[in-house]
Amino acid sequence: MMKNIILRGPFLLIIFLLVGCNGPNHSTSDYMAFEDIRYVNTFPQTFSLNNAIEINTEDLDVLGISDFRVCDSLLIFSTQNGRKGFWSIVSLPDYRSLGDFIRQGQGPYEFSFCPWASQNNFFKEKGEIFAAIYDYNKGNLYKMNIDESIKNNHLSISTLKDSLPPFMFYLSMIDSDRFFCKKINGTHTQQLRYILDNGKEIIPPHFEKLNSASIREGEDFNILSTGTKYNLNKKLIVEAPTGLNYLNLYSIDGSLSKTICVGSRLDNITKIQNTKREDRIYTFANLRLFSKFWGVIYINEDQKTYSIKGTQLPSILLFDWNGEPLAKLELDRFAISFDIDFINGFLYTLDRSTEQFCKYDIRDVLDKINL
């Protein structure tokens, strides 16, 4: 009897350490997570934002807004008006119209669907603002000179790379020869992350940990869907699943791979599949990356409640680039997307279903979190 107890003790201790410190066993497909897990139940600071100012988008002459992006002193709206131009650009803080760009069509530098501004990388070269725009249908990556387009009131654009894979869930340039890609597998049961290096697909070992997560054939793929962004300067990727309660932060080279769980336990993919669809939780929306931190909208409601506008207002969760929690911003209006104007100190939010576009003065918030 004593012999059995001695054998069980270390065995149970090992299991406890594996589960408690390193998280789930990734030989299964139940978790789209890394072994390094940070559990977050509270935030160092919480701010209740109750000073929303609604902006009439009709006064801006921008209708059919689906997405937006703040870039320095510019506000870039993605719209459904492909004839006029999918992107409408206005100045900040005076909201002066600066032009409409990117037409709908099948010709050169025309798009079948609106490329959402928040899903594409913006960067500077010699003081000018550029956007790297991925054409989902054609598999081309374009380089748009935002400043020159505004100056000449004419689209200034060129091809960065053609013959890239089309229909990617996400594609971002790492350098001139390498691209970070995400696609769905043939059976629609897995998300596959890889590096496209001179046309060759390379899957680093830490990508495999996320790629191994899977659902049953015929299941709702939104269980594995994520908002994904690559920070060109930090060389880091952030993923925010729409149906899981954790976020992933990782590098291309594997030097960082961390999971941030908002809660005390990771959501289990099999358990979610065994839950009625209307009872599944919609967790995160609209991931945004900034120079000193990143953030995501936290919905945290079941699909049934959310579909009838929800019973609680969303929050914005902010994290630093080590994955540590910074602050929680509680909104007084419903929103599905956000961005920050750091020059003037305003947070902008959009409720896509109603096109309610609001701004909040957050200068004191940015001061208090030392950003």
C-alpha positions as CSV (number, residue, x, y, z in Angstrom):
1,M,0.0,0.0,0.0
2,M,2.8,2.4,0.9
3,K,4.5,1.6,-2.3
4,N,1.4,2.7,-4.3
5,I,1.2,6.0,-2.4
6,I,4.9,6.7,-3.1
7,L,4.4,6.1,-6.8
8,R,1.2,8.1,-7.1
9,G,2.5,11.2,-5.3
10,P,5.2,12.2,-7.8
11,F,2.9,11.2,-10.7
12,L,0.1,13.4,-9.5
13,L,2.6,16.3,-8.8
14,I,3.9,16.0,-12.4
15,I,0.3,16.2,-13.8
16,F,-0.4,19.2,-11.6
17,L,2.7,21.1,-12.8
18,L,1.9,20.3,-16.4
19,V,-1.7,21.5,-16.2
20,G,-1.1,24.4,-13.8
21,C,2.0,25.9,-15.2
22,N,2.2,24.9,-18.8
23,G,-1.5,24.8,-19.7
24,P,-3.2,22.2,-21.8
25,N,-1.7,19.2,-23.5
26,H,-1.1,20.4,-27.0
27,S,-1.0,16.9,-28.5
28,T,-4.8,17.3,-28.6
29,S,-6.7,19.7,-30.9
30,D,-8.8,21.2,-28.1
31,Y,-6.7,24.3,-27.5
32,M,-5.4,26.9,-30.0
33,A,-2.8,28.1,-27.5
34,F,0.9,28.0,-26.5
35,E,2.4,26.4,-23.4
36,D,3.3,29.8,-21.8
37,I,-0.1,31.0,-20.5
38,R,-0.8,34.2,-18.6
39,Y,-4.2,34.2,-16.8
40,V,-5.8,37.7,-16.5
41,N,-8.7,38.2,-14.1
42,T,-8.2,41.9,-13.3
43,F,-6.6,44.9,-14.9
44,P,-4.2,47.4,-13.2
45,Q,-6.6,50.2,-14.1
46,T,-10.2,50.5,-15.2
47,F,-11.7,53.6,-16.8
48,S,-15.4,54.2,-17.3
49,L,-15.8,56.3,-20.5
50,N,-19.1,58.2,-20.3
51,N,-18.3,61.2,-22.4
52,A,-19.2,59.9,-25.9
53,I,-19.6,62.6,-28.6
54,E,-21.6,61.3,-31.6
55,I,-20.3,62.4,-35.0
56,N,-22.8,62.7,-37.8
57,T,-21.2,60.8,-40.7
58,E,-23.7,62.4,-43.2
59,D,-22.0,65.7,-42.3
60,L,-18.7,64.1,-43.3
61,D,-20.3,62.9,-46.6
62,V,-19.4,59.3,-45.7
63,L,-22.1,56.7,-45.9
64,G,-22.1,52.9,-45.7
65,I,-19.2,52.7,-43.2
66,S,-17.9,49.2,-42.6
67,D,-14.6,50.0,-41.0
68,F,-12.2,52.8,-40.2
69,R,-8.6,53.5,-39.4
70,V,-6.8,56.4,-37.7
71,C,-3.4,57.2,-39.2
72,D,-1.6,60.2,-37.8
73,S,-3.9,63.1,-38.6
74,L,-6.0,61.2,-41.0
75,L,-9.2,59.3,-40.6
76,I,-9.7,56.6,-43.2
77,F,-13.2,55.1,-43.7
78,S,-13.8,51.8,-45.5
79,T,-17.2,52.0,-47.2
80,Q,-19.5,50.1,-49.5
81,N,-19.5,52.9,-52.1
82,G,-17.2,51.3,-54.7
83,R,-18.2,53.7,-57.5
84,K,-17.2,56.8,-55.5
85,G,-14.3,55.0,-53.8
86,F,-14.1,52.4,-51.2
87,W,-11.9,54.6,-49.0
88,S,-13.0,58.0,-47.9
89,I,-10.3,60.0,-46.1
90,V,-10.9,63.0,-43.9
91,S,-8.5,65.2,-41.8
92,L,-8.3,65.3,-38.0
93,P,-9.4,67.0,-35.9
94,D,-11.5,69.1,-38.3
95,Y,-13.1,66.3,-40.4
96,R,-12.4,68.0,-43.7
97,S,-12.9,65.7,-46.7
98,L,-9.6,64.8,-48.5
99,G,-10.9,62.5,-51.2
100,D,-12.2,59.1,-52.1
101,F,-10.0,56.4,-53.5
102,I,-9.9,52.7,-54.5
103,R,-12.7,52.0,-57.0
104,Q,-14.7,48.9,-57.5
105,G,-14.1,46.9,-60.7
106,Q,-11.9,44.3,-62.5
107,G,-9.4,46.7,-64.0
108,P,-5.8,47.5,-62.8
109,Y,-5.8,48.5,-59.2
110,E,-9.5,48.0,-58.9
111,F,-11.1,45.8,-56.2
112,S,-14.0,43.4,-56.3
113,F,-14.7,44.1,-52.6
114,C,-13.7,46.8,-50.2
115,P,-10.3,46.2,-48.6
116,W,-10.8,47.1,-44.9
117,A,-8.4,49.8,-43.8
118,S,-7.9,48.2,-40.4
119,Q,-6.8,44.9,-41.9
120,N,-3.9,46.4,-43.9
121,N,-0.6,47.6,-42.8
122,F,0.3,51.3,-42.8
123,F,3.9,52.6,-42.7
124,K,6.0,55.6,-43.4
125,E,8.8,56.2,-45.9
126,K,10.7,59.5,-46.1
127,G,7.9,61.1,-44.0
128,E,5.1,60.0,-46.3
129,I,2.3,57.6,-45.3
130,F,1.8,54.4,-47.3
131,A,-0.6,51.4,-47.1
132,A,0.2,47.9,-48.1
133,I,-3.1,46.6,-49.5
134,Y,-3.8,42.9,-50.1
135,D,-6.2,42.1,-52.9
136,Y,-8.1,39.0,-51.6
137,N,-9.4,38.0,-55.0
138,K,-6.3,38.5,-57.2
139,G,-3.6,37.6,-54.8
140,N,-1.7,40.9,-55.3
141,L,-0.1,43.2,-52.7
142,Y,-0.2,46.9,-53.6
143,K,1.5,49.9,-52.2
144,M,-0.6,53.0,-52.0
145,N,1.0,56.4,-51.3
146,I,-1.7,58.0,-49.1
147,D,-0.1,61.5,-49.0
148,E,0.4,61.7,-52.7
149,S,-3.1,60.4,-53.5
150,I,-4.5,63.2,-51.3
151,K,-2.3,65.8,-52.7
152,N,-3.1,65.0,-56.4
153,N,-6.7,63.9,-55.7
154,H,-5.8,60.8,-57.7
155,L,-5.0,57.2,-56.6
156,S,-1.2,56.8,-56.4
157,I,-0.6,53.1,-56.2
158,S,1.9,50.4,-57.5
159,T,2.4,46.7,-57.2
160,L,4.6,45.4,-54.4
161,K,4.1,41.8,-55.2
162,D,1.9,39.8,-57.6
163,S,1.1,36.1,-57.9
164,L,0.6,35.7,-54.1
165,P,-1.9,33.2,-52.9
166,P,-5.5,34.6,-53.2
167,F,-8.2,34.1,-50.6
168,M,-6.0,34.2,-47.6
169,F,-7.6,34.8,-44.2
170,Y,-4.7,37.1,-43.6
171,L,-1.5,38.1,-45.4
172,S,1.2,40.5,-44.3
173,M,4.6,41.3,-45.7
174,I,7.5,40.5,-43.4
175,D,10.1,41.7,-45.9
176,S,10.5,41.8,-49.7
177,D,10.7,38.0,-50.0
178,R,8.7,36.7,-47.0
179,F,5.1,36.9,-46.0
180,F,3.1,35.8,-43.0
181,C,0.0,33.9,-44.2
182,K,-3.1,32.3,-42.7
183,K,-5.5,30.0,-44.7
184,I,-8.1,27.4,-44.0
185,N,-7.4,23.8,-44.7
186,G,-9.2,21.7,-47.3
187,T,-11.7,20.2,-44.9
188,H,-12.4,23.6,-43.2
189,T,-11.4,22.2,-39.9
190,Q,-8.1,24.0,-39.2
191,Q,-6.4,27.4,-39.6
192,L,-2.9,27.0,-41.1
193,R,-0.3,29.6,-40.4
194,Y,2.9,29.6,-42.4
195,I,5.7,31.8,-43.8
196,L,5.8,32.2,-47.5
197,D,9.5,32.5,-48.3
198,N,10.3,33.0,-52.0
199,G,7.3,31.0,-52.9
200,K,8.0,28.1,-50.4
201,E,5.6,27.4,-47.5
202,I,7.5,27.1,-44.2
203,I,5.8,26.2,-40.9
204,P,7.9,27.0,-37.8
205,P,7.4,24.6,-34.8
206,H,5.6,27.2,-32.7
207,F,3.1,27.8,-35.5
208,E,2.3,24.1,-35.3
209,K,1.0,24.5,-31.8
210,L,-1.7,26.8,-33.1
211,N,-2.3,25.0,-36.4
212,S,-3.0,21.7,-34.6
213,A,-6.3,23.1,-33.1
214,S,-9.2,21.7,-35.1
215,I,-13.0,21.3,-35.2
216,R,-15.2,18.6,-36.6
217,E,-16.1,18.6,-40.3
218,G,-19.3,20.7,-40.9
219,E,-18.8,22.6,-37.6
220,D,-18.9,26.4,-37.5
221,F,-15.5,27.6,-38.4
222,N,-15.9,30.8,-36.4
223,I,-14.8,28.7,-33.4
224,L,-11.3,29.0,-34.7
225,S,-11.6,32.4,-36.5
226,T,-9.4,35.1,-35.3
227,G,-8.6,38.8,-35.8
228,T,-4.9,38.7,-36.8
229,K,-2.4,41.5,-37.0
230,Y,1.3,41.7,-37.7
231,N,3.3,44.6,-36.3
232,L,6.0,45.5,-38.8
233,N,8.2,47.3,-36.3
234,K,7.9,44.9,-33.3
235,K,7.9,41.9,-35.7
236,L,5.1,40.4,-33.5
237,I,1.8,38.8,-34.4
238,V,-1.3,39.1,-32.3
239,E,-4.4,36.9,-32.7
240,A,-7.8,37.5,-31.1
241,P,-10.2,34.6,-31.5
242,T,-13.9,35.5,-31.9
243,G,-15.1,32.4,-30.0
244,L,-12.3,31.6,-27.5
245,N,-11.4,33.4,-24.3
246,Y,-7.7,33.8,-25.0
247,L,-5.3,35.8,-27.1
248,N,-2.1,34.8,-28.7
249,L,1.1,36.9,-29.0
250,Y,4.0,35.5,-30.9
251,S,7.0,36.3,-33.0
252,I,8.0,35.0,-36.4
253,D,11.3,33.5,-35.2
254,G,9.7,31.8,-32.1
255,S,11.5,34.0,-29.5
256,L,8.1,34.9,-28.0
257,S,5.0,32.7,-28.0
258,K,2.5,33.5,-25.3
259,T,-1.2,33.0,-24.6
260,I,-3.2,35.5,-22.6
261,C,-6.3,34.0,-21.1
262,V,-9.0,36.5,-20.0
263,G,-10.3,34.3,-17.2
264,S,-9.1,31.4,-15.0
265,R,-9.3,28.5,-17.6
266,L,-8.8,28.2,-21.3
267,D,-11.9,27.5,-23.4
268,N,-12.0,23.9,-24.6
269,I,-12.8,23.6,-28.4
270,T,-14.6,20.2,-28.0
271,K,-16.8,21.6,-25.2
272,I,-17.7,24.6,-27.4
273,Q,-18.7,22.2,-30.2
274,N,-20.9,20.3,-27.8
275,T,-22.7,23.6,-26.9
276,K,-25.7,24.9,-28.8
277,R,-24.6,27.6,-31.2
278,E,-26.8,30.2,-29.7
279,D,-25.2,29.6,-26.3
280,R,-21.6,29.9,-27.6
281,I,-19.7,33.0,-26.4
282,Y,-18.7,35.8,-28.7
283,T,-15.5,37.0,-27.0
284,F,-13.2,39.4,-28.9
285,A,-13.6,41.8,-31.8
286,N,-11.6,44.3,-33.7
287,L,-7.9,43.9,-32.7
288,R,-5.8,47.0,-33.0
289,L,-2.0,47.4,-32.7
290,F,-0.2,50.6,-31.6
291,S,3.4,51.5,-31.1
292,K,3.4,51.0,-27.3
293,F,0.5,48.6,-26.7
294,W,-2.3,46.8,-28.4
295,G,-6.0,46.3,-27.6
296,V,-9.1,44.4,-28.4
297,I,-12.9,44.9,-27.9
298,Y,-14.2,42.4,-25.3
299,I,-17.8,41.4,-26.1
300,N,-18.2,38.3,-23.8
301,E,-21.8,37.5,-24.6
302,D,-23.6,34.5,-25.9
303,Q,-24.6,34.6,-29.6
304,K,-28.3,34.7,-28.9
305,T,-28.0,37.7,-26.6
306,Y,-25.6,39.4,-28.8
307,S,-27.8,39.0,-31.9
308,I,-30.5,41.1,-30.2
309,K,-28.0,43.8,-29.3
310,G,-26.7,42.4,-26.1
311,T,-27.4,43.1,-22.4
312,Q,-24.1,44.6,-21.5
313,L,-21.8,47.2,-23.1
314,P,-18.4,46.1,-24.4
315,S,-15.0,47.0,-23.0
316,I,-11.7,47.6,-24.6
317,L,-8.8,45.6,-23.1
318,L,-5.3,47.0,-23.5
319,F,-2.0,45.0,-23.2
320,D,1.6,45.9,-23.5
321,W,4.0,44.2,-26.0
322,N,5.0,41.6,-23.3
323,G,1.3,40.5,-23.1
324,E,0.8,42.1,-19.7
325,P,-2.6,43.8,-19.0
326,L,-2.5,47.6,-18.9
327,A,-6.1,48.9,-18.6
328,K,-9.7,48.2,-19.2
329,L,-11.9,50.9,-20.9
330,E,-15.6,50.5,-20.2
331,L,-17.7,52.1,-23.0
332,D,-21.1,53.7,-22.6
333,R,-22.2,53.0,-26.1
334,F,-22.2,49.8,-28.1
335,A,-19.2,49.4,-30.5
336,I,-17.7,46.7,-32.7
337,S,-14.5,48.6,-33.7
338,F,-12.3,51.3,-32.3
339,D,-9.1,53.2,-32.9
340,I,-7.1,56.0,-31.2
341,D,-6.0,59.4,-32.3
342,F,-2.9,59.9,-30.3
343,I,-2.2,63.4,-31.6
344,N,-5.4,64.9,-30.2
345,G,-6.1,62.3,-27.5
346,F,-9.4,60.8,-28.7
347,L,-10.7,57.3,-28.9
348,Y,-13.1,56.6,-31.8
349,T,-15.7,53.8,-31.9
350,L,-18.1,52.5,-34.5
351,D,-21.2,50.5,-34.3
352,R,-21.3,49.0,-37.8
353,S,-25.0,48.0,-37.7
354,T,-26.2,51.5,-36.9
355,E,-23.2,53.4,-38.3
356,Q,-23.1,55.3,-35.0
357,F,-19.6,56.8,-34.9
358,C,-18.4,58.3,-31.6
359,K,-15.4,59.8,-30.0
360,Y,-14.2,60.0,-26.4
361,D,-11.6,62.3,-24.9
362,I,-9.1,60.0,-23.3
363,R,-6.2,62.3,-22.7
364,D,-6.3,61.7,-19.0
365,V,-6.5,57.9,-19.6
366,L,-3.3,58.0,-21.8
367,D,-1.6,60.1,-19.1
368,K,-2.5,57.7,-16.3
369,I,-1.2,54.6,-18.1
370,N,1.9,56.6,-19.0
371,L,1.4,56.3,-22.8
